[in-house]
Structure formats: structure tokens, C-alpha cells
């Protein structure tokens, strides 16, 4: 993976042009959506507090990973720590147990490797 400075030198201009193009397209889409919105009103669901924590965790992940990359730190531990903190915050806010999340994740990981695991009492 190239250093951050060389990556920015290569991809900064295309990235900015892509973002500007997207914003222009989004603005035009918003203008046409406003015109269509008058014909029908649909309620927009509000993001839950757990959803807001998840969104914040995604933004925090991006900041932490960019910072770690800038300092040439391997990204494994920063990714794990931010994911653990974000998952914990979301689970606390939603008042859910971490066991169900861990069990599902472990079972999916094992299934991807072709393993079979039994969870629960033998019988």
C-alpha cells in the first residue's frame, strides 16, 4: 500500500472531481425530488439513538484509520478497537446482550471456514 502522501498526490484530484460530480448530481436529484414530493407525502423514519451511535462509530472508524495510516501504523488493532467500542456503545444504547452478536459472528466465521459448531446443551 502506498504512503499517504503519494496516494494523495495520485488520487486527490480525481477524488475531488468525483465528490464534486456526486454533489452536483445529488443537488439536481434533490431539486427533482422536491418537485415530486409535493405530489405525494411519505413519512421519513427517524434514526434511532443506537443508529446514531452506529453512524458516529463509522465516522470515528474513518478518522482513526486515516490517522493510523498517516502514521504508518498497521490497521488491525485500531480497526478492532474502534469496532469493539462502537459495538459496545450500540449494544448499550439498544440494551441488548453482546452474547447474541458474538455467537452469530462466531458461527458465521466458522461456517465460512467449513467448520460445524454446536452451541447449547448436548443432546
N, C-alpha and C positions, 0 to 999 in steps of 0.2 A: 504494500500500500504506500503511495507516495506521501511525502511530508505535506503538512497542511499548507505551507507557503507555495509549494509547487502546484498543489492541487488547486489552490485559489487562482494562481496565475493562469492555469489552463482552463478552468471552468467558471470563473467569476462572471465573465461577460455573457456566456451562454445561459448561465443560471439567472442573471438579472433580466436578460431578454425573455426568458421563459416565464419568469414571475410577472413581468410587465404584461406579456401577452395573456397570461392567465387572468390577471386583474382586469384587463380590458374586456376580455370575454365574459368574466363574471359580472362586470358592470353592465354590459349590454344584456346579459341574461336577466339581471335584476330588473332592469328597466322594462323588459318584456314581461317578466313575471309580475311586476306591479300592475301592468295593464291587464293581465289575465286574472289577477287577484280580485279585481272588482266584480268579475263575473261570478266567482264562487269563493266562499269563505270557508277555509278548513282550519280547525284549531291546531296550533303548533304545540306539541308536548314540551313541557319544561324539563330541563335536565335535572336529575336528582342530585342531592348533595354527594352521594357516592360517585355519580357520574362526573361531577365537577372535580372531585378528588382524582379520579382516573385521568381526566383531561390535564389537570395540573401535573400529575405524575408523568404523563407523556412529554409535556413541555420541559419538566425537570430532567427527564432522561436525555432529551436532546441537548440541553445545556451541559449536563455532566459529561456526556460522551464527546461533545465538541471540545470541552475543556481538557478532558483526559487525552484526546487525540492531539490537541495543540501541544501538550507537554510530553508527548510520545510515551504515554502510559498504555500498557495493554488494557484492552477494554473489557475483559472478562469480569473482574471483580467490581468495577464501577457499575456495569450493567446489572450484575446480581444484586448489589446493594440497593440501587435505585428501584429495581423491580420488587425487592423484598419490602422496602419502606412504602412504596406505592400500594402494593397488595395489602400490607398491614393496615394502612390508612383507609383504604376502600372497605376492607372487611370490618374494621371497627365501626366505620360510619354506617354500613349496612347491617351491623350487628349479626354477622354470620361467622360461623366457625371456619378456621383455617384448615381443619382436617379434611373437609369435603374437597376443597381446592387441591390440597396436596395429594389426596387419594386419587382424584381424577387425573391430575398431572402425571403421577407415577404410573398409573395404569396405562395412560396413553403412550408414555415413553416406553414402557415395557412392550406394549403391543406393536409399536413401531419397530422394535428390535426382534419381534417374533417370539417373545417370551410369554408365558402364561403365568399369571399370578392369581392366587386366591386371597380374597380379603374377607375376613369374617371367620366365624367358627367353622371347624371342620365338620363334615357330615355328609 
